[in-house]
Amino acid sequence: NILNETHGMLDAMTVGPVRHFLQKTTTFEPIEVPSLSIIRQLKIESENDHKHKLNDNLEAKERGIDTPDGNLTSMFGPHLITNMESVLIHEQGYIYEDIVYRALEYATEDFSFTTSHQTSAFTTSTEMDSTSMLTDTTETTTDMGPTSMLTDTTEISTTPGTTVRQTMQLKKRRKKRSIKKILSETDRKQIDQFISNLPDASLLDLPCPFNTTVCNETAKYRTIDGSCNNLEHPYWGKSFTPFDRFIKAEYQDASHSPRIFSKLTGTALEGPREISNFVHTTSTLADIDPAISFYMMTFGQFLDHDITKTALAKGAYPFNLDCCNPIRPNNSDCFTFTIPGDDPYHRNILGNNRRCMNFVRSVAACDLGCNLGMMLVSTDDKLPLDNSDTLSCTTDADKTCFRAGDVRVNTQPALSSLHTIWVREHNRIAQHFKNSPECYNWTGQQIFEETRRYVAAEIQHITYNEFLPKLLSEEIREQFGLVPLCDGHFTDYDPSVRPMIRNSFSTAAYRMGHSLIKDNFTFPSNDFDLHVHLNKPDLLYEPSGIERCMRGMYETKAQSIDEKMTREVTWKLFETIAGNGGDLAAFNIQRGRDHGLPSYTTWLHWCTNKTVQNENFNAGEEGGLFYHSATAAAKLGRAYAYTCDIELFPGGISEEPLPGSRLGPTFTCILALQFRALKYGDRFFYEGNTPLNPHPFTPQELEGFRPITMAKIICANTNIEQIPRDVFLEPSESNPLVNCSDLPDICFPKNGGWSDWKDSCCSNCCTRQQYRSCDNPPPNECGKPCEGYDFRYKSTCHYGGGCCHYGGDHHDGH
Ligand code: HEM
């Protein structure tokens, strides 16, 4: 789990690193193994070290840095990893790895330990051993023995790979060894004992993030981390919890090794870069989808970042692992792949001998058993600035990257602009509440929560009402219950539905958006190669930068969804100097291997019941690649020897779309099921009314959301005056530019209230006709009208006065 079902946290924390330890010791054997007492000492230090790091992380979190799940506009409450708990999972898992590194460092590098325990275990005497281990006899040292090592803890390394050896005394202990020892029986026993002494995960001081949580069943608002959405299972759909799976993982081994060999023959699969070159050939201008706009791409990405983020392993290191660096120690989290010598891009870059593409595996996790209400902005209502020094984003010297609820906010300028629009929308609604007489006594927190509730509803509405219809046909959406209602409440919340993100969705199917990416970025009146602005939000600082990004998006068509992907991301992803970029298609493939995704044909069968014969790559044929065009099938045939090896991303994205859809049957099936789970399993779904949510939106409030569109959100938060009615589509005759002022805004319900009764001029002596009006206040479009009648006859006679009578159809009964 991460993010992988069979490789639980327990594995990650104990078995994993210990296995790693054993692998190391056996891989590099013969080596000398430190004694148990030294290992213990290393363990104490490592834990202390990690506690410091953890505190730093917690502090960083408090300061609001790197908290992707703090995405305050989150539809569902964010779902995955990173943040405090992931740090916990992380840190716990790697305490042991760290010990192992340290132990190995001591054992293999230039220290030798001789405890009495060890001495007796050695086949040679300590004396001889020390001497024979010296390569440089001039550097003869005194064997200090382990005791001083253990007492002098400050001298022991603090970070793997960066051993601090400050004192002369330590220097004296250095020994370079040419002869290393084979593990003795006693050494092995030590290791066994070390393993058996490792505390159970649950005994560690650090809390298991999935242990318990107390839910407030009457709470009106989603929690910030998505917990307690499901009252029976508070961790369902929470951030920093494992991906769920539709189908059991398929690793190379039973637990976690990526599948890199053919299922049929056991021969090595092509590398991801080769497959990318074969299958995900460049999408060109000829490949655009004439109907949809760049909003499909950027909103899609925004949504992706709202609901899924896979944690990458960092080990004990505070920075991203550079697995291609030859001097880094072998790390089980590394899963680099080769750039072939005849690579169509890299071979042409002069002096570029790069043959390794960095790839770091995802973090494994256990399963679930174990002020004013405003959001912060910077000048010009832009996102707050991110001044932390651990950014992967760059800007010109006078500019700064942005900070938002999701760390990926700076990926591309259109995305940063969209984040900005949503923060502004939050503040616009918060301002409304702040100014409303009804809300005069609300606290800042209440305004914040209520606003967040509204914004989440808007995002959900736009997702299901405007975005999904461009991907899935009406028929499919009807079938899977994804069509928003015209009126009334959605009453089918089902607490047994698991709202978690499925691995197949985040690791393959929803990455269909990578095919929408276009090679240039339209920023009226300039166009830029996309890669130049990846992780570089400088354009937002240009005059009207945000408006221009917003306009550029509807003035630009998106690429068609198919196997073709632009070279801006398959050749130059995050490239800063020619040739150092990544390949997004290859990453998708490698990530699928990393997460043990079953192959395409398994998914096809699961979704459609169709079976593909292993050697049948024929397009459009029963028993072959039924849903593929001849071109796509041929590409897959080049990349894979057998159909059963085709991976989910290349196989799924290259399917021909279903009628009325932009996706083929396999990705349709995964997306439809995922979005169904996100609706039916969400206790706070905006249209929902369930006894399990005591505070649903009222019917009037819901009425207020229904006319909201992405176009209106843009209009309301920029100075754009005209916009296509549906920004996800290209402007056309059927989707003309309209005035922003003609688009209905969100309607905050205002129920009508009666004025006082007034006498009519036509009253006779004893019967008065009285009128009142529903204008105190008048109801707005989505508010309820006043109940009751607006006129009555009122007797003014004294009792028994004789001439009283009631008239009119309506009276108040007196
Ligand atoms: C310029 C645009 C984009 C860039 C540069 C980009 C880049 C990336 C990168 C580098 C990853 C991580 C790859 C890995 O190591 O596994 C990723 C993951 C992902 N991307 Fe994109 N992407 C873009 C647009 C989109 C769009 C439009 C969508 C969907 C509509 C999308 C959906 C996803 C998903 C679902 C993931 C996995 C998220 C996770 O669980 O961590 N991306 N993208």
Residues whose N, C-alpha, C, O or C-beta is under 5 A from the ligand:
A	BS01	HEM	M296 M297 G300 Q301 D304 T308 K309 T310 Q412 F505 S506 Y510 R511 G513 H514 I517 F587 R591
